């Protein structure tokens, strides 16, 4: 068989040569008709030998396109890939993810059967690879959808061009995926969830500063809220428990925790004993609620004793960093999130 390119898979990469190799192997091994998809890798200024690797692979494999740019962030890199894409469907995956063999087949089904062109995007399942977990490992699970993670997303190219692609003001890999999905939803298109179109995340991060680096990214929440206030309220910071959906829990707990601890220390200075006791107990209760949530998200049953020990001080200090960068973003983008 042969014919027109139907899917263009775009992979932005930066200094992850070994992880990228594993990702590319999984894309090259897809069950999808090999003549009907292409792979576009955008090197975002890597300096670890990625450039040499991609040059070599692109020469030996005609289905792979390689392009390099100066460091501009993942949004910029993906936009560059969109401009080069020949397929009507654009698939996004991250360089630290590995696709299931039927990743493309299962996602393409939804577009192929959508005769009315109501579907603008398809969101696949994301699972963190547990055997390679370590203390403070990043987790990117998406078991039920509505998270729109670009490590496993598909869109019609025409719609991406219509909404202007990714907003390059999101310089880090955070919230730019939600921003794009919200823009597509606001155009009246559906984004459906395809659980059989799965990828696994293998990133292992063990640095003690990793939670702080993650907290810094909430700087971009104000920009996302400024552009999509209603969808931000509905879909960001959401948790599902016993069939019920809760939104904004993290922000509320963090704000209460920081506010009560600040008032507690202030009351100590002015020797208000009763108020201090009350605020101390309140702060303690909120802290344990945060800790419980933190450990739950980190999957307590799979955590080692070391993980738990690290999680306790992490949950203690992260709310301060989180709110600092949240406020900094609100000042920068001139939008208050209450």
PADO-422016 format. One record per residue (C-alpha): residue in three letters; x, y, z. Coordinates in nm, 3 decimals. Layout:
# PADO-422016
["ALA", [X, Y, Z]],
...
This chain:
# PADO-422016
["UNK", [0.000, 0.000, 0.000]],
["UNK", [0.100, 0.363, -0.009]],
["UNK", [-0.048, 0.701, -0.057]],
["UNK", [-0.100, 1.030, 0.113]],
["UNK", [0.045, 1.106, 0.455]],
["UNK", [-0.248, 1.099, 0.698]],
["UNK", [-0.076, 1.155, 1.034]],
["UNK", [0.225, 1.370, 1.117]],
["UNK", [0.379, 1.284, 1.454]],
["UNK", [0.559, 1.581, 1.610]],
["UNK", [0.823, 1.537, 1.881]],
["UNK", [0.995, 1.841, 2.036]],
["UNK", [1.320, 1.751, 2.210]],
["UNK", [1.588, 1.914, 2.420]],
["UNK", [1.895, 1.734, 2.560]],
["UNK", [1.729, 1.393, 2.596]],
["UNK", [1.912, 1.187, 2.339]],
["UNK", [1.876, 0.849, 2.511]],
["UNK", [1.509, 0.897, 2.596]],
["UNK", [1.443, 1.021, 2.243]],
["UNK", [1.591, 0.701, 2.097]],
["UNK", [1.341, 0.493, 2.289]],
["UNK", [1.055, 0.719, 2.184]],
["UNK", [1.150, 0.703, 1.815]],
["UNK", [1.178, 0.324, 1.824]],
["UNK", [0.818, 0.305, 1.948]],
["UNK", [0.694, 0.538, 1.673]],
["UNK", [0.882, 0.354, 1.401]],
["UNK", [0.728, 0.026, 1.521]],
["UNK", [0.364, 0.134, 1.484]],
["UNK", [0.103, -0.099, 1.331]],
["UNK", [-0.032, 0.194, 1.127]],
["UNK", [0.037, 0.181, 0.752]],
["UNK", [0.402, 0.282, 0.734]],
["UNK", [0.351, 0.492, 0.419]],
["UNK", [0.074, 0.699, 0.576]],
["UNK", [0.252, 0.865, 0.865]],
["UNK", [0.564, 1.072, 0.913]],
["UNK", [0.776, 1.165, 1.213]],
["UNK", [0.886, 1.526, 1.262]],
["UNK", [1.146, 1.588, 1.532]],
["UNK", [1.221, 1.946, 1.631]],
["UNK", [1.551, 1.982, 1.816]],
["UNK", [1.509, 2.284, 2.044]],
["UNK", [1.881, 2.368, 2.066]],
["UNK", [2.015, 2.046, 2.221]],
["UNK", [2.385, 2.018, 2.306]],
["UNK", [2.409, 1.650, 2.406]],
["UNK", [2.461, 1.484, 2.066]],
["UNK", [2.093, 1.489, 1.971]],
["UNK", [2.170, 1.684, 1.654]],
["UNK", [2.415, 1.421, 1.529]],
["UNK", [2.176, 1.137, 1.617]],
["UNK", [1.887, 1.294, 1.428]],
["UNK", [2.095, 1.376, 1.122]],
["UNK", [2.199, 1.014, 1.100]],
["UNK", [1.848, 0.876, 1.151]],
["UNK", [1.686, 1.116, 0.902]],
["UNK", [1.933, 1.008, 0.632]],
["UNK", [1.855, 0.639, 0.683]],
["UNK", [1.479, 0.673, 0.730]],
["UNK", [1.269, 0.861, 0.476]],
["UNK", [0.965, 0.886, 0.703]],
["UNK", [1.154, 1.100, 0.953]],
["UNK", [1.195, 1.478, 0.918]],
["UNK", [1.446, 1.661, 1.135]],
["UNK", [1.465, 2.033, 1.205]],
["UNK", [1.668, 2.235, 1.452]],
["UNK", [1.600, 2.573, 1.611]],
["UNK", [1.760, 2.793, 1.875]],
["UNK", [1.616, 2.736, 2.223]],
["UNK", [1.259, 2.865, 2.211]],
["UNK", [1.056, 2.629, 2.430]],
["UNK", [0.820, 2.341, 2.348]],
["UNK", [0.537, 2.562, 2.218]],
["UNK", [0.766, 2.720, 1.960]],
["UNK", [0.911, 2.381, 1.864]],
["UNK", [0.568, 2.226, 1.811]],
["UNK", [0.456, 2.521, 1.599]],
["UNK", [0.760, 2.467, 1.381]],
["UNK", [0.661, 2.103, 1.345]],
["UNK", [0.301, 2.194, 1.253]],
["UNK", [0.429, 2.419, 0.975]],
["UNK", [0.629, 2.130, 0.829]],
["UNK", [0.356, 1.865, 0.867]],
["UNK", [0.201, 1.703, 0.559]],
["UNK", [-0.068, 1.507, 0.738]],
["UNK", [-0.426, 1.621, 0.798]],
["UNK", [-0.395, 1.483, 1.152]],
["UNK", [-0.119, 1.599, 1.387]],
["UNK", [-0.010, 1.366, 1.666]],
["UNK", [0.195, 1.496, 1.959]],
["UNK", [0.417, 1.290, 2.185]],
["UNK", [0.701, 1.390, 2.418]],
["UNK", [1.057, 1.268, 2.384]],
["UNK", [1.038, 1.095, 2.724]],
["UNK", [0.732, 0.886, 2.632]],
["UNK", [0.693, 0.551, 2.458]],
["UNK", [0.391, 0.474, 2.241]],
["UNK", [0.194, 0.151, 2.236]],
["UNK", [0.215, -0.031, 1.901]],
["UNK", [-0.148, 0.059, 1.823]],
["UNK", [-0.114, 0.420, 1.938]],
["UNK", [-0.177, 0.566, 1.592]],
["UNK", [-0.435, 0.307, 1.486]],
["UNK", [-0.657, 0.362, 1.791]],
["UNK", [-0.644, 0.743, 1.769]],
["UNK", [-0.701, 0.758, 1.393]],
["UNK", [-1.022, 0.552, 1.425]],
["UNK", [-1.203, 0.846, 1.582]],
["UNK", [-1.112, 1.088, 1.305]],
["UNK", [-1.178, 0.832, 1.031]],
["UNK", [-1.529, 0.755, 1.161]],
["UNK", [-1.613, 1.123, 1.224]],
["UNK", [-1.789, 1.204, 0.899]],
["UNK", [-1.940, 1.525, 1.034]],
["UNK", [-1.600, 1.664, 1.134]],
["UNK", [-1.724, 1.736, 1.486]],
["UNK", [-1.413, 1.593, 1.648]],
["UNK", [-1.130, 1.844, 1.667]],
["UNK", [-0.900, 1.642, 1.887]],
["UNK", [-0.835, 1.298, 2.033]],
["UNK", [-0.677, 1.257, 2.375]],
["UNK", [-0.495, 0.933, 2.452]],
["UNK", [-0.423, 0.755, 2.780]],
["UNK", [-0.097, 0.827, 2.963]],
["UNK", [0.051, 0.588, 3.217]],
["UNK", [0.365, 0.646, 3.424]],
["UNK", [0.601, 0.349, 3.404]],
["UNK", [0.614, 0.232, 3.768]],
["UNK", [0.924, 0.007, 3.760]],
["UNK", [1.142, 0.311, 3.692]],
["UNK", [0.989, 0.528, 3.963]],
["UNK", [1.219, 0.692, 4.216]],
["UNK", [1.176, 0.950, 4.494]],
["UNK", [1.035, 1.272, 4.348]],
["UNK", [0.979, 1.115, 4.005]],
["UNK", [0.756, 1.317, 3.778]],
["UNK", [0.413, 1.165, 3.711]],
["UNK", [0.211, 1.244, 3.403]],
["UNK", [-0.080, 1.000, 3.428]],
["UNK", [-0.399, 1.069, 3.235]],
["UNK", [-0.632, 0.775, 3.309]],
["UNK", [-0.970, 0.937, 3.239]],
["UNK", [-0.914, 1.228, 3.001]],
["UNK", [-0.989, 1.602, 3.016]],
["UNK", [-0.622, 1.680, 3.089]],
["UNK", [-0.514, 1.730, 2.725]],
["UNK", [-0.148, 1.641, 2.779]],
["UNK", [0.062, 1.693, 2.467]],
["UNK", [0.257, 1.378, 2.540]],
["UNK", [-0.045, 1.206, 2.383]],
["UNK", [-0.275, 1.432, 2.180]],
["UNK", [-0.404, 1.443, 1.825]],
["UNK", [-0.565, 1.737, 1.642]],
["UNK", [-0.682, 1.816, 1.292]],
["UNK", [-0.414, 2.032, 1.130]],
["UNK", [-0.667, 2.278, 0.990]],
["UNK", [-0.801, 2.349, 1.338]],
["UNK", [-0.449, 2.403, 1.476]],
["UNK", [-0.383, 2.657, 1.203]],
["UNK", [-0.720, 2.822, 1.269]],
["UNK", [-0.647, 2.877, 1.641]],
["UNK", [-0.291, 2.990, 1.570]],
["UNK", [-0.111, 2.688, 1.713]],
["UNK", [0.053, 2.697, 2.052]],
["UNK", [0.089, 3.029, 2.235]],
["UNK", [0.464, 3.094, 2.261]],
["UNK", [0.411, 3.306, 2.574]],
["UNK", [0.399, 2.972, 2.757]],
["UNK", [0.776, 2.932, 2.756]],
["UNK", [0.785, 2.619, 2.973]],
["UNK", [0.618, 2.283, 2.918]],
["UNK", [0.317, 2.373, 3.131]],
["UNK", [-0.038, 2.492, 3.055]],
["UNK", [0.040, 2.543, 2.686]],
["UNK", [-0.137, 2.213, 2.619]],
["UNK", [-0.448, 2.321, 2.813]],
["UNK", [-0.444, 2.657, 2.637]],
["UNK", [-0.450, 2.491, 2.294]],
["UNK", [-0.722, 2.243, 2.393]],
["UNK", [-0.938, 2.522, 2.539]],
["UNK", [-0.903, 2.721, 2.215]],
["UNK", [-1.022, 2.416, 2.018]],
["UNK", [-1.315, 2.355, 2.254]],
["UNK", [-1.421, 2.719, 2.231]],
["UNK", [-1.442, 2.681, 1.853]],
["UNK", [-1.720, 2.428, 1.913]],
["UNK", [-1.523, 2.110, 1.842]],
["UNK", [-1.520, 1.799, 2.059]],
["UNK", [-1.207, 1.643, 2.209]],
["UNK", [-1.269, 1.273, 2.275]],
["UNK", [-1.081, 1.032, 2.496]],
["UNK", [-0.922, 0.722, 2.340]],
["UNK", [-0.809, 0.490, 2.623]],
["UNK", [-0.661, 0.233, 2.383]],
["UNK", [-0.433, 0.494, 2.227]],
["UNK", [-0.176, 0.476, 2.505]],
["UNK", [0.172, 0.598, 2.585]],
["UNK", [0.398, 0.532, 2.883]],
["UNK", [0.610, 0.794, 3.055]],
["UNK", [0.954, 0.679, 3.166]],
["UNK", [1.108, 0.999, 3.304]],
["UNK", [1.287, 0.953, 3.634]],
["UNK", [1.368, 1.268, 3.832]],
["UNK", [1.534, 1.237, 4.171]],
["UNK", [1.663, 1.589, 4.238]],
["UNK", [1.540, 1.740, 4.565]],
["UNK", [1.471, 2.067, 4.383]],
["UNK", [1.227, 1.903, 4.138]],
["UNK", [0.908, 1.995, 4.332]],
["UNK", [1.026, 2.357, 4.349]],
["UNK", [1.092, 2.357, 3.975]],
["UNK", [0.740, 2.225, 3.923]],
["UNK", [0.595, 2.493, 4.153]],
["UNK", [0.761, 2.761, 3.940]],
["UNK", [0.547, 2.660, 3.642]],
["UNK", [0.228, 2.780, 3.810]],
["UNK", [0.348, 3.123, 3.703]],
["UNK", [0.152, 3.050, 3.382]],
["UNK", [-0.182, 2.986, 3.552]],
["UNK", [-0.268, 3.356, 3.537]],
["UNK", [-0.211, 3.363, 3.161]],
["UNK", [-0.432, 3.058, 3.110]],
["UNK", [-0.702, 3.202, 3.336]],
["UNK", [-0.685, 3.536, 3.155]],
["UNK", [-0.749, 3.366, 2.820]],
["UNK", [-1.000, 3.101, 2.930]],
["UNK", [-1.158, 3.189, 3.268]],
["UNK", [-1.461, 2.958, 3.242]],
["UNK", [-1.273, 2.650, 3.123]],
["UNK", [-0.995, 2.717, 3.371]],
["UNK", [-1.250, 2.705, 3.653]],
["UNK", [-1.409, 2.389, 3.517]],
["UNK", [-1.106, 2.181, 3.421]],
["UNK", [-0.788, 2.296, 3.595]],
["UNK", [-0.685, 2.157, 3.934]],
["UNK", [-0.961, 1.898, 3.935]],
["UNK", [-0.984, 1.573, 4.132]],
["UNK", [-1.233, 1.289, 4.117]],
["UNK", [-1.323, 1.095, 4.429]],
["UNK", [-1.605, 0.841, 4.460]],
["UNK", [-1.763, 0.966, 4.141]],
["UNK", [-1.758, 1.332, 4.246]],
["UNK", [-1.547, 1.599, 4.076]],
["UNK", [-1.379, 1.874, 4.280]],
["UNK", [-1.202, 2.172, 4.126]],
["UNK", [-0.960, 2.420, 4.278]],
["UNK", [-0.883, 2.207, 4.586]],
["UNK", [-0.509, 2.254, 4.563]],
["UNK", [-0.525, 2.632, 4.539]],
["UNK", [-0.773, 2.656, 4.825]],
["UNK", [-0.569, 2.435, 5.056]],
["UNK", [-0.245, 2.609, 4.970]],
["UNK", [-0.393, 2.953, 5.028]],
["UNK", [-0.549, 2.852, 5.361]],
["UNK", [-0.228, 2.687, 5.474]],
["UNK", [-0.006, 2.984, 5.392]],
["UNK", [-0.253, 3.240, 5.529]],
["UNK", [-0.309, 3.056, 5.857]],
["UNK", [0.063, 3.001, 5.915]],
["UNK", [0.138, 3.369, 5.848]],
["UNK", [-0.135, 3.478, 6.090]],
["UNK", [-0.010, 3.229, 6.345]],
["UNK", [0.341, 3.371, 6.344]],
["UNK", [0.198, 3.724, 6.353]],
["UNK", [-0.013, 3.638, 6.660]],
["UNK", [0.297, 3.497, 6.830]],
["UNK", [0.468, 3.831, 6.788]],
["UNK", [0.176, 4.009, 6.953]],
["UNK", [0.128, 3.739, 7.218]],
["UNK", [-0.229, 3.639, 7.136]],
["UNK", [-0.218, 3.295, 7.298]],
["UNK", [-0.574, 3.176, 7.220]],
["UNK", [-0.555, 3.293, 6.859]],
["UNK", [-0.212, 3.133, 6.822]],
["UNK", [-0.339, 2.796, 6.946]],
["UNK", [-0.639, 2.809, 6.717]],
["UNK", [-0.429, 2.903, 6.416]],
["UNK", [-0.166, 2.643, 6.502]],
["UNK", [-0.429, 2.367, 6.504]],
["UNK", [-0.583, 2.501, 6.183]],
["UNK", [-0.244, 2.513, 6.012]],
["UNK", [-0.164, 2.161, 6.132]],
["UNK", [-0.495, 2.024, 6.001]],
["UNK", [-0.453, 2.192, 5.664]],
["UNK", [-0.093, 2.070, 5.641]],
["UNK", [-0.196, 1.710, 5.702]],
["UNK", [-0.469, 1.747, 5.440]],
["UNK", [-0.204, 1.867, 5.193]],
["UNK", [0.030, 1.585, 5.295]],
["UNK", [-0.245, 1.325, 5.254]],
["UNK", [-0.325, 1.462, 4.910]],
["UNK", [0.042, 1.468, 4.815]],
["UNK", [0.096, 1.107, 4.921]],
["UNK", [-0.225, 0.999, 4.749]],
["UNK", [-0.117, 1.158, 4.423]],
["UNK", [0.224, 0.991, 4.458]],
["UNK", [0.046, 0.654, 4.505]],
["UNK", [0.118, 0.573, 4.870]],
["UNK", [0.116, 0.194, 4.822]],
["UNK", [0.400, 0.220, 4.573]],
["UNK", [0.613, 0.460, 4.779]],
["UNK", [0.917, 0.355, 4.976]],
["UNK", [0.995, 0.479, 5.326]],
["UNK", [1.245, 0.722, 5.167]],
["UNK", [0.974, 0.858, 4.938]],
["UNK", [0.748, 0.927, 5.236]],
["UNK", [1.027, 1.094, 5.434]],
["UNK", [1.100, 1.322, 5.140]],
["UNK", [0.729, 1.389, 5.089]],
["UNK", [0.677, 1.529, 5.439]],
["UNK", [0.908, 1.834, 5.415]],
["UNK", [0.816, 1.875, 5.048]],
["UNK", [0.446, 1.911, 5.131]],
["UNK", [0.544, 2.158, 5.405]],
["UNK", [0.725, 2.409, 5.184]],
["UNK", [0.574, 2.367, 4.837]],
["UNK", [0.260, 2.580, 4.907]],
["UNK", [0.483, 2.885, 4.967]],
["UNK", [0.668, 2.840, 4.638]],
["UNK", [0.343, 2.764, 4.459]],
["UNK", [0.172, 3.081, 4.577]],
["UNK", [0.482, 3.293, 4.521]],
["UNK", [0.497, 3.200, 4.153]],
["UNK", [0.120, 3.214, 4.117]],
["UNK", [0.119, 3.574, 4.245]],
["UNK", [0.423, 3.658, 4.033]],
["UNK", [0.234, 3.536, 3.725]],
["UNK", [-0.075, 3.736, 3.822]],
["UNK", [0.139, 4.050, 3.835]],
["UNK", [0.311, 3.969, 3.505]],
["UNK", [-0.008, 3.888, 3.313]],
["UNK", [-0.227, 4.141, 3.496]],
["UNK", [-0.493, 3.889, 3.595]],
["UNK", [-0.595, 3.791, 3.948]],
["UNK", [-0.704, 3.437, 4.026]],
["UNK", [-0.916, 3.442, 4.342]],
